Amino acid sequence: MASLSFSDREKAFEAAFVRQEAARFRTVARRNRMLAAWAADLLGREDEDVFASEVIAADFSKAGEEDVLRKLMRDFEHAGISIEEEALRMKMHALMQAASQQVDVE
């Protein structure tokens, strides 16, 4: 068995990291689209694609999911819909798991 040089191992780790990050990006994007569809239904929004774009754009504000959470909490509040932050976090978590399974299958 031929041993890999340090450079070869470094390239392999970098390639694996790129694949993992690409998969994570696809998973978060899928979760955000699913979350937007769910929220749009509760909010009575018929422009689901536009709303999904707004949710996805909110995710690029800062690292992490807090920006998406704040955006949706504001939208629910403006629509007069009472939802607990913890309930929204749980929904986000459940949809992240579902999105992860869908992305893994692809």
Sequence and secondary structure as in RCSB ss.txt:
>XXXX:A:sequence
MASLSFSDREKAFEAAFVRQEAARFRTVARRNRMLAAWAADLLGREDEDVFASEVIAADFSKAGEEDVLRKLMRD
FEHAGISIEEEALRMKMHALMQAASQQVDVE
>XXXX:A:secstr
     HHHHHHHHHHHHHHHHHHHHHHHHHHHHHHHHHHHHHHT S HHHHHHHHHHHHTSSSSSHHHHHHHHHH
HHHTT    HHHHHHHHHHHHHHHHHHHHH 
